[in-house]
């Protein structure tokens, strides 16, 4: 160094080359060459040292602000390696010491986190072990998926234990899902066997229908039906289609048998439908009653009785429902008209039949005009109603009831007018 032409505290220029003085266990190292003047070359590499300082400052700040600080350990090791070979002149020792301090901090933090992660994963293993032995496939699979998500979110453990812990967890999952696959494969095999048996019985049933001996065909179909009941369950969508085909074949056989034996099958009627039919017939008779007020009281009783009969929607007779509602609507509308007439015309009963009809027509026309006007206002307000909202749905139901009442009034009005015409007026 005694031949150096320009010397600085941390570097020097010698023979047209720039050197960084050795530090720690690292010897002097050439970091560049003089391009113009020795001082410019020395200043250039001294200024580059600022880059090294900034890199260390930036890393320290990132570690301080980071949530997952342990992930910066690798970056720190890489930065130390770069600093040792970085071409600049300055005091690298304090920078390396700062990195050493950060490495000690991160290493301890990682060790603490790994211990915590190990504790969490052992707890998750404790949850997984009994579940992995379960045969409740769907519920257990959902629970294991939840545990797996927790496992993934949990950080790594010490490398010496990682393979053991990860391996055990994966082994438990693999064992469960392998058993589940085998179970469903076996179930699918059983279901396919049952489907094949159902198909076989369907073919036999159609073959029986081609048998000219109706007695033999009848006996065979009865045996096929008993065999059908013993096969076992299959997915409901498939079972419905299969049974529809089977029933078609057996019905053909039974129809041939009944025709040959002269047997007439009485169609079974749901007793609830029979009860409703009787109520409809009574309501339609009441709508023609001369004592419409008594009829209205009886209609109220019938309405309550109708509501007590619970029939699933798919089994209901819509035509019967409509007849009953129409008959009750007519009774209540005639009853209302009767009250109006009694209030406005005390001597109504003394009028001639023709005059009574004219009065009824006049009053009913007034009621229809008034209710149509009310309905028009209601419809204007209903334009922005949402049928999916409970309150709006109730309003829309009231509007539909108004429409139905108006329609019944108009029907009654037509009947009055026809009755008057038939009298010759």
VMD Tcl script that draws the C-alpha trace (Angstrom):
set ca {
  {0.00 0.00 0.00}
  {3.00 2.22 0.43}
  {3.02 2.73 -3.33}
  {-0.62 3.87 -3.37}
  {-0.98 7.21 -5.06}
  {-4.27 8.19 -3.32}
  {-5.48 6.84 0.02}
  {-8.85 7.13 1.80}
  {-9.98 5.76 5.20}
  {-11.76 2.78 3.53}
  {-10.09 2.61 0.12}
  {-7.22 3.69 -2.09}
  {-5.98 4.04 -5.69}
  {-2.92 2.11 -6.85}
  {-1.51 1.67 -10.33}
  {-4.67 3.11 -11.91}
  {-6.95 0.74 -10.01}
  {-9.41 1.41 -7.19}
  {-9.35 -0.84 -4.10}
  {-11.60 -1.33 -1.07}
  {-9.58 -1.86 2.11}
  {-10.06 -5.20 3.78}
  {-12.38 -5.51 6.78}
  {-13.26 -8.31 9.15}
  {-11.81 -11.43 7.49}
  {-12.11 -10.04 3.97}
  {-8.86 -8.90 2.24}
  {-8.37 -5.81 0.13}
  {-10.39 -6.07 -3.08}
  {-10.17 -4.29 -6.43}
  {-13.52 -2.66 -7.18}
  {-12.76 -0.56 -10.26}
  {-10.34 1.38 -12.43}
  {-9.46 5.05 -12.88}
  {-11.22 6.40 -15.95}
  {-10.29 10.09 -15.73}
  {-8.68 11.19 -12.46}
  {-7.88 9.23 -9.32}
  {-9.96 11.58 -7.11}
  {-13.02 11.26 -9.35}
  {-12.69 7.48 -9.27}
  {-12.39 7.47 -5.47}
  {-15.37 9.85 -5.05}
  {-17.49 7.77 -7.42}
  {-17.11 4.61 -5.32}
  {-17.54 6.53 -2.07}
  {-20.89 7.83 -3.43}
  {-21.92 4.29 -4.40}
  {-21.70 3.36 -0.71}
  {-24.89 5.40 -0.20}
  {-26.71 2.76 -2.29}
  {-25.59 0.06 0.15}
  {-26.77 2.13 3.12}
  {-30.15 2.73 1.46}
  {-30.61 -0.98 0.78}
  {-30.07 -1.80 4.47}
  {-32.34 1.04 5.59}
  {-35.08 -0.09 3.20}
  {-34.90 -3.70 4.38}
  {-35.10 -2.68 8.05}
  {-38.18 -0.55 7.30}
  {-39.87 -3.35 5.37}
  {-39.25 -5.80 8.21}
  {-40.67 -3.36 10.73}
  {-43.85 -2.78 8.70}
  {-44.40 -6.37 7.52}
  {-47.04 -8.70 8.95}
  {-45.10 -11.83 7.96}
  {-41.66 -10.74 9.07}
  {-40.11 -14.19 8.85}
  {-40.46 -14.16 5.07}
  {-37.70 -11.50 4.92}
  {-34.96 -13.78 6.25}
  {-34.03 -15.05 2.78}
  {-33.98 -11.51 1.42}
  {-31.69 -10.49 4.28}
  {-29.23 -13.32 3.56}
  {-29.18 -12.36 -0.11}
  {-28.56 -8.69 0.75}
  {-25.62 -9.59 3.02}
  {-24.08 -11.61 0.20}
  {-24.51 -8.66 -2.18}
  {-22.98 -6.22 0.32}
  {-19.87 -8.34 0.72}
  {-19.31 -8.23 -3.03}
  {-20.68 -4.71 -3.58}
  {-18.31 -2.33 -5.39}
  {-18.21 0.77 -3.18}
  {-15.94 2.48 -0.64}
  {-17.20 2.92 2.91}
  {-17.58 1.30 6.30}
  {-19.39 -1.98 5.59}
  {-18.93 -3.35 9.09}
  {-21.82 -1.40 10.74}
  {-24.11 -2.36 7.85}
  {-23.27 -6.03 8.26}
  {-23.72 -5.77 12.02}
  {-27.19 -4.29 11.49}
  {-28.03 -7.19 9.19}
  {-26.71 -9.63 11.81}
  {-28.97 -8.04 14.41}
  {-31.97 -8.32 12.07}
  {-31.10 -11.94 11.29}
  {-30.96 -12.79 15.01}
  {-34.32 -11.09 15.50}
  {-35.93 -12.85 12.52}
  {-34.44 -16.24 13.41}
  {-35.84 -16.03 16.93}
  {-39.17 -14.81 15.62}
  {-39.32 -17.68 13.12}
  {-38.43 -20.18 15.82}
  {-41.20 -18.82 18.07}
  {-43.68 -18.90 15.18}
  {-42.64 -22.41 14.22}
  {-43.26 -23.59 17.78}
  {-46.68 -21.90 17.71}
  {-47.41 -23.40 14.29}
  {-46.37 -26.82 15.57}
  {-48.77 -26.47 18.48}
  {-51.62 -25.47 16.12}
  {-50.91 -28.29 13.67}
  {-50.73 -30.87 16.43}
  {-54.12 -29.66 17.64}
  {-55.45 -29.94 14.08}
  {-54.03 -33.45 13.88}
  {-55.90 -34.23 17.10}
  {-59.14 -33.08 15.43}
  {-58.37 -34.95 12.21}
  {-57.56 -38.38 13.63}
  {-61.08 -39.31 14.93}
  {-62.73 -37.71 11.90}
  {-60.55 -39.69 9.50}
  {-61.97 -42.90 10.97}
  {-65.60 -41.76 10.50}
  {-68.06 -43.26 8.01}
  {-70.26 -40.16 7.96}
  {-68.91 -39.28 4.54}
  {-70.55 -35.98 3.68}
  {-70.42 -34.24 7.06}
  {-66.90 -35.50 7.77}
  {-65.60 -34.47 4.34}
  {-66.89 -30.94 4.96}
  {-65.21 -30.82 8.37}
  {-61.92 -32.13 6.98}
  {-61.98 -29.51 4.24}
  {-62.38 -26.82 6.92}
  {-59.45 -28.27 8.87}
  {-57.35 -28.40 5.70}
  {-57.99 -24.71 5.09}
  {-56.83 -23.93 8.64}
  {-53.76 -26.14 8.07}
  {-52.85 -24.30 4.87}
  {-53.20 -20.91 6.58}
  {-50.92 -22.06 9.41}
  {-47.23 -21.34 8.71}
  {-44.43 -23.93 8.54}
  {-42.87 -25.78 11.46}
  {-39.21 -26.60 12.08}
  {-37.69 -28.39 9.07}
  {-36.71 -31.38 11.20}
  {-40.40 -31.93 12.12}
  {-42.02 -30.67 8.94}
  {-41.91 -33.94 6.97}
  {-43.29 -35.91 9.93}
  {-46.16 -33.49 10.67}
  {-47.11 -32.86 7.04}
  {-46.84 -36.54 6.21}
  {-49.12 -37.58 9.08}
  {-51.76 -35.02 8.15}
  {-51.75 -36.01 4.48}
  {-51.85 -39.68 5.46}
  {-55.02 -39.14 7.51}
  {-56.70 -37.22 4.68}
  {-55.66 -39.77 2.06}
  {-56.96 -42.68 4.18}
  {-60.36 -41.05 4.70}
  {-60.92 -40.00 1.10}
  {-59.66 -43.34 -0.18}
  {-62.17 -45.15 2.06}
  {-64.88 -42.75 0.86}
  {-64.04 -43.43 -2.79}
  {-64.14 -47.17 -2.18}
  {-67.48 -46.86 -0.38}
  {-69.13 -44.88 -3.16}
  {-67.62 -47.12 -5.81}
  {-69.23 -50.04 -4.03}
  {-72.50 -48.11 -3.67}
  {-72.46 -47.27 -7.37}
  {-71.85 -50.91 -8.14}
  {-74.82 -51.93 -5.97}
  {-77.04 -49.25 -7.53}
  {-76.08 -50.36 -11.03}
  {-76.92 -53.95 -10.12}
  {-80.33 -52.82 -8.85}
  {-80.94 -50.76 -11.99}
  {-80.12 -53.83 -14.08}
  {-82.61 -55.86 -12.03}
  {-85.31 -53.21 -12.51}
  {-84.66 -53.18 -16.27}
  {-84.93 -56.96 -16.32}
  {-88.29 -56.90 -14.52}
  {-89.60 -54.25 -16.93}
  {-88.67 -56.43 -19.90}
  {-90.36 -59.43 -18.28}
  {-93.50 -57.38 -17.61}
  {-93.77 -56.30 -21.25}
  {-93.13 -59.88 -22.33}
  {-95.93 -61.05 -20.03}
  {-98.28 -58.66 -21.80}
  {-97.62 -60.54 -25.04}
  {-98.58 -63.85 -23.42}
  {-101.98 -64.93 -24.84}
  {-102.73 -66.79 -21.60}
  {-104.16 -63.92 -19.50}
  {-104.21 -66.03 -16.32}
  {-100.52 -66.92 -16.67}
  {-99.67 -63.32 -17.51}
  {-101.61 -62.12 -14.47}
  {-99.79 -64.52 -12.13}
  {-96.40 -63.60 -13.58}
  {-97.02 -59.86 -13.16}
  {-98.03 -60.36 -9.53}
  {-94.74 -62.18 -8.93}
  {-92.82 -59.43 -10.75}
  {-94.43 -56.79 -8.53}
  {-93.35 -58.67 -5.39}
  {-89.83 -58.99 -6.78}
  {-89.81 -55.24 -7.58}
  {-90.42 -54.38 -3.92}
  {-87.42 -56.44 -2.79}
  {-84.74 -54.93 -5.05}
  {-83.88 -51.86 -2.98}
  {-83.49 -48.12 -3.41}
  {-81.89 -46.29 -6.33}
  {-81.64 -42.51 -7.01}
  {-85.17 -41.07 -6.98}
  {-84.99 -39.57 -10.48}
  {-84.11 -42.93 -11.97}
  {-86.56 -44.88 -9.81}
  {-89.44 -42.66 -10.94}
  {-88.74 -43.25 -14.64}
  {-88.28 -46.98 -14.14}
  {-91.46 -47.39 -12.13}
  {-93.42 -45.46 -14.75}
  {-92.31 -47.99 -17.40}
  {-93.01 -50.94 -15.10}
  {-96.47 -49.65 -14.19}
  {-97.29 -49.14 -17.85}
  {-96.44 -52.79 -18.58}
  {-98.32 -54.18 -15.56}
  {-101.36 -51.99 -16.27}
  {-101.58 -53.44 -19.77}
  {-101.63 -56.96 -18.31}
  {-104.24 -56.10 -15.65}
  {-106.42 -54.34 -18.23}
  {-106.37 -57.42 -20.48}
  {-107.13 -59.65 -17.52}
  {-110.04 -57.47 -16.30}
  {-111.51 -57.25 -19.80}
  {-111.28 -61.01 -20.20}
  {-112.94 -61.65 -16.80}
  {-115.50 -58.87 -17.10}
  {-114.14 -57.07 -14.05}
  {-114.98 -53.37 -13.77}
  {-112.57 -51.39 -11.61}
  {-114.15 -48.63 -9.61}
  {-111.84 -45.67 -9.52}
  {-111.00 -44.78 -5.95}
  {-111.89 -41.24 -5.01}
  {-110.08 -39.41 -2.23}
  {-112.56 -39.08 0.66}
  {-111.40 -35.48 1.09}
  {-112.37 -34.74 -2.51}
  {-115.73 -36.44 -1.92}
  {-116.32 -34.20 1.10}
  {-115.45 -31.13 -0.94}
  {-117.79 -32.24 -3.73}
  {-120.70 -32.45 -1.28}
  {-119.83 -28.98 0.03}
  {-119.74 -27.55 -3.51}
  {-123.14 -29.02 -4.31}
  {-124.59 -27.57 -1.11}
  {-123.05 -24.13 -1.80}
  {-124.49 -24.11 -5.32}
  {-127.93 -24.94 -3.89}
  {-127.60 -22.19 -1.30}
  {-126.83 -19.66 -4.06}
  {-130.39 -20.31 -5.36}
  {-132.03 -20.12 -1.94}
  {-134.93 -17.72 -1.37}
  {-133.56 -16.96 2.12}
  {-130.22 -15.54 1.06}
  {-129.34 -14.29 4.56}
  {-129.62 -17.79 6.05}
  {-127.67 -19.09 3.04}
  {-124.86 -16.62 3.77}
  {-124.60 -17.83 7.38}
  {-124.40 -21.43 6.20}
  {-121.81 -20.49 3.55}
  {-119.55 -19.11 6.30}
  {-119.68 -22.48 8.05}
  {-118.86 -24.25 4.78}
  {-115.89 -21.96 4.19}
  {-114.37 -22.82 7.58}
  {-114.98 -26.53 6.97}
  {-113.34 -26.24 3.53}
  {-110.21 -24.70 5.05}
  {-109.92 -27.58 7.53}
  {-109.63 -30.10 4.70}
  {-105.89 -30.24 3.96}
  {-105.13 -31.60 0.49}
  {-101.66 -31.33 -1.10}
  {-101.68 -28.91 -4.07}
  {-100.85 -31.67 -6.57}
  {-103.93 -33.68 -5.46}
  {-106.39 -30.80 -5.43}
  {-109.25 -30.56 -7.94}
  {-108.88 -27.05 -9.32}
  {-112.26 -27.10 -11.04}
  {-113.91 -28.09 -7.76}
  {-112.08 -25.29 -5.94}
  {-113.26 -22.75 -8.51}
  {-116.87 -23.93 -8.31}
  {-116.89 -23.63 -4.53}
  {-115.35 -20.17 -4.50}
  {-117.73 -18.98 -7.21}
  {-120.79 -20.30 -5.36}
  {-119.72 -18.66 -2.08}
  {-118.92 -15.37 -3.86}
  {-122.41 -15.38 -5.37}
  {-124.07 -16.05 -2.02}
  {-122.19 -13.20 -0.30}
  {-122.83 -10.75 -3.15}
  {-126.57 -11.54 -3.15}
  {-126.60 -11.23 0.64}
  {-124.93 -7.83 0.45}
  {-127.41 -6.69 -2.19}
  {-130.23 -7.91 0.01}
  {-129.00 -5.79 2.92}
  {-128.76 -2.73 0.64}
  {-132.32 -3.28 -0.58}
  {-133.67 -3.77 2.96}
  {-132.03 -0.53 4.10}
  {-133.02 1.64 1.10}
  {-136.43 0.12 0.32}
  {-138.38 -0.86 3.48}
  {-141.41 -1.80 1.32}
  {-139.37 -3.78 -1.20}
  {-141.35 -6.96 -0.64}
  {-144.58 -5.19 -1.64}
  {-143.24 -4.39 -5.13}
  {-144.13 -6.56 -8.09}
  {-141.64 -9.18 -9.21}
  {-140.73 -7.10 -12.27}
  {-140.25 -3.96 -10.19}
  {-138.13 -5.88 -7.71}
  {-135.90 -7.06 -10.59}
  {-135.58 -3.53 -11.98}
  {-134.58 -2.26 -8.51}
  {-132.03 -5.05 -8.11}
  {-130.56 -4.25 -11.54}
  {-130.36 -0.54 -10.78}
  {-128.63 -1.09 -7.41}
  {-126.26 -3.72 -8.78}
  {-125.24 -1.44 -11.67}
  {-124.45 1.27 -9.14}
  {-122.35 -1.13 -7.03}
  {-120.42 -2.28 -10.11}
  {-119.66 1.32 -11.19}
  {-118.52 2.28 -7.69}
  {-116.25 -0.76 -7.24}
  {-114.75 -0.38 -10.73}
  {-113.86 3.21 -9.86}
  {-112.23 2.08 -6.60}
  {-110.36 -0.66 -8.49}
  {-109.02 1.86 -11.01}
  {-107.42 3.90 -8.23}
  {-105.99 0.75 -6.64}
  {-104.45 -0.37 -9.95}
  {-102.72 2.99 -10.39}
  {-101.05 2.61 -7.00}
  {-100.12 -1.01 -7.76}
  {-97.87 -0.33 -10.75}
  {-94.68 -0.27 -8.69}
  {-95.54 -3.05 -6.22}
  {-93.17 -5.98 -5.84}
  {-95.04 -9.34 -5.56}
  {-92.02 -10.80 -3.75}
  {-92.49 -8.43 -0.80}
  {-95.00 -9.57 1.81}
  {-96.76 -6.22 2.23}
  {-97.00 -5.64 -1.54}
  {-98.22 -9.19 -2.05}
  {-101.06 -8.62 0.42}
  {-102.13 -5.50 -1.47}
  {-102.06 -7.36 -4.79}
  {-104.18 -10.15 -3.28}
  {-106.76 -7.57 -2.21}
  {-106.83 -6.18 -5.74}
  {-107.43 -9.66 -7.16}
  {-110.27 -10.14 -4.66}
  {-111.80 -6.83 -5.83}
  {-111.63 -8.01 -9.44}
  {-113.31 -11.30 -8.53}
  {-116.12 -9.55 -6.64}
  {-116.79 -7.21 -9.56}
  {-116.86 -10.14 -11.98}
  {-119.43 -11.92 -9.79}
  {-121.59 -8.79 -9.54}
  {-121.58 -8.52 -13.33}
  {-122.55 -12.20 -13.62}
  {-125.47 -11.69 -11.23}
  {-126.47 -8.55 -13.13}
  {-126.65 -10.54 -16.38}
  {-128.83 -13.15 -14.67}
  {-131.22 -10.44 -13.39}
  {-131.46 -8.89 -16.86}
  {-132.17 -12.28 -18.47}
  {-134.81 -13.05 -15.87}
  {-136.54 -9.72 -16.60}
  {-136.35 -10.35 -20.35}
  {-137.84 -13.82 -19.91}
  {-140.80 -12.18 -18.13}
  {-141.46 -10.16 -21.29}
  {-140.08 -6.82 -20.18}
}
mol new
graphics top color blue
foreach p $ca { graphics top sphere $p radius 0.5 }
foreach p [lrange $ca 0 end-1] q [lrange $ca 1 end] { graphics top cylinder $p $q radius 0.2 }
display resetview
